[in-house]
């Protein structure tokens, strides 16, 4: 299972945010985003850029509880497209600067049950951005060009959020049921099982109740419901109801 080091994750956050900003510069801000109902591309950029600044403000404040968005400096997206793209790019850098100024090990509030070291927020903001850049690409009819290692890390990060425990997620597997995810392009493998009310996983390739196999990017997008699981390039082995149940219980 892919796990990217801190330097790579930080660089990826900057790169993915820059690439989303480039998309915004070249597309109609009013483009509808089918995978985020009622959103336009402008709404998507506002969400990602505002989220970056919200995370940075919590890190700077060493927040121990949810920070109201109204208290976050410069959280609103500028109206002019070039200014909005620059604001979006800067937001990712503001997150990293806040961590460096505060300290990467300082505990900060998260929406997932417990505080985490401030550095945790880089990976969270990264995969919020990878998911929404995919939304933009799909809306524009373009291929989702997500690096396999980055997609695999996004899968591991998503499973980690579920393992933390949160009312955002139901328990995705019933007792005695196992699910494996197999990335066909980089050989990453996750064997997932229930552990109490959450999940745990390892890289064992032993048989499971069901297996979902596709490229790392397609697995990531299926788990996030960005693309349907029912398509030729995604293969389900074993009991397909396990995958259906998982997707029903893990709306993000």
N, C-alpha and C positions, 0 to 999 in steps of 0.2 A: 504494500500500500504506500503510495507516494506521500511523503511529508516534506514540504519545502522549508528550507531554513529561513531565518528572519530576513537576511539580506535579499534573498530572492523574492520573498513575499512583499517586502517594501517596494522593490523595483517593479514588481508586477502590478501593485496598486497604482503606482504612478503611470505605468504604461497603459493599463486598461482604462484608466480615467482619461488619459490623453486621447486614446483611440475613440472613446465615446464622444469626446469633445469634437474630434475631427468629423465624425458622423453628423453631429449637430450642425456643424458649419456648412455641410454639403447637402442637407436635406430640408424638407419643408417642416418647420416646427409644429405644424398642425397635423402631421401624419398620425393617424390613429394607431394605437398599439393593441392589437387583438389579444395578446397574452396578458395584458393589464387592462381589463375592460374600463371604459370611460376615460382612459388616459390618452393624451397626445404625446408626441415626442418631447414637446416643451415641458409637459408635466413630468415625464420620466427624468429629464435632466434636472428639473427642480428637486425631485425626490432624491436623486443620487447626490447632487451637490449639497443640498440642505442636510442630508444625512451625514455627509463627511463633516460638515461644520458642527452639527449637533454632537457627534462623537468627540470631536476635538474639544468642544466646550466642556463636556463631561470630564474628559481627561484633565483639562486645565483646572477645573474646579474640584477634582478628586471626588466626583459625585458618589454618594452612597444611596441615591434614589433617582428615579426618573427625573430628567430635566425637561421642563416645559419648553417647547420649541420657541415660544415667544420670547424667551430669555436669551436666545442664541444670537450673537452678533452676526450680521450680514448673512442671515439664513435665506433670504429671499433671492431667487434667481433674477438677474437683470433682464429687462425686456429685450434689449438689443442683442441680436444673435452672437456677434463676435464677443461682446462683453460677457454674455452668459457662458460661452465656451471657455473664456479665460477664467471666469469665476469657478467653473467646474474643475478645471485643471488645478487651480490654486487650492481648492478644498482638500484634495488628496494630500497635498504638501503640508497643509495646515494640520492634518491629523498626525503626520510624522513629526512635525516640529513640536506639537503639543506633547507627544510621548517623550521626545528627547529632553524637553524642558522640565517635564514632571518626573520622569523616571520610568523605565519600562516595566518595573516590578510593582509599582504603586497600584493597589487594588482600586478598581473603578466599577461602578454599577453596570450590569448587563441585563437585558430582558430575559435571560435564561437562568433563572433560579438563584444565581449567586454572583458576587463580584468576581472579577478576573483581573490579572495584571493588565496594565494599560496597553501593553504590546498586543494583547489579544485582539484589540479593536482593529489592528491593521488587516489581519486575515479576514475578519468579519466584513470590513468595508471592501476589501478586495472582492470577495465572492458576491456581495451585494452588487458590485459593479459588473462583474463578469456576467451575472444573470441578467442584469438590465441592458448591458450592451448586446447580449443575445436577443433580448426582446426587440431592441431597435433594429438589429439586422434582420430578424424574421419579419418585422413589419415592413421593412424596405425591400423584401424579397431577395435578400442576399444570404450567402452561405455563412453559417456561424463558424468563424475561423478561430476557435479556441484551442490553444495548445494542449495536447493530451495530458502532459504532466500537470498543467494548471487545472484542467477539468477534473483529473483524478484527485487533486488536492481539494477541489470544491466538493467532491463526493465525501471525502473524509471529514471535511469541516461540517457538512450538513449532518452526517451521522453523529459527529461530536456534539452538535447542538441538541439532537434528540437524546443523546446519552446523558446530557446535563439535567434533563427533566424540565418540562415547561408545559403550562396549560395550552400553549400554542399547538401542541401535538398530542394526538391520542397515542396509545401504545400500539405500534404498527404491526406487531406480530402476536399471535395467540400463543399460549403455552404449547411447547413441543414443536412449534413450527419454525423452520429456518429458511433463510433466503440468501442466496449468493449473488453478487454482482461481479461480472467478469468483463474487464475492459479489453477488447480484442486487439487494440492497437498498441498498448504498452504493457500488457500482461499483468496489470494490477488486478487484485482479487480481494473481495470483502465477503466473508462468511458471517452472517448476522443472525443473532438469536435474541430471544427475550431474556431480560434479567430484571426480575421484579416488574416495576411499571415502566422501565426504560429498555434500552437495548445495549448489547455489547457485540463486538466483532473482532475477528482476527483474519489472517491471510490464508488460513487452511483451505485446501481445495477438496476436502471431503464432501461427499454428496449432501445435498440439502433438499428441502421440500420443493423448492423452486429455484431456478436460476434465470437471471436476466443478463443477456450478453449483447454488447454493442460497443462501438468506440467509446472512449472515456467521455468525449463531449456529448454524444447522444445519451449515454447513461445519465450524465449530469442533467441534461435538459429534460429527460423523461422524469427523473426524480423531482424536478421542479415544476413538472407539468407544462413545460414550454413546448414540447412536441408530444404527440400521442404515442403510446406504447405499441399500438396496433399498426405496424408498418414493417415492410420486408427487412429493413436494415437493423431491426431490433428483434432478437430471438428470445423466446420464453421456453424454458424446458421445465418439466415437472408440472406442478399444479398451478395453473394460471390465476386461480382465485387468490393465491397468496400475494401476487403483484397487485391485483385489483384492490384488495383490502389495504395493502400498504399505501397505495396512492390515495385512497379515500381517507385515511387516518392521518396523513402527514401534510395537509395543506399548510403552506408556509406564508 
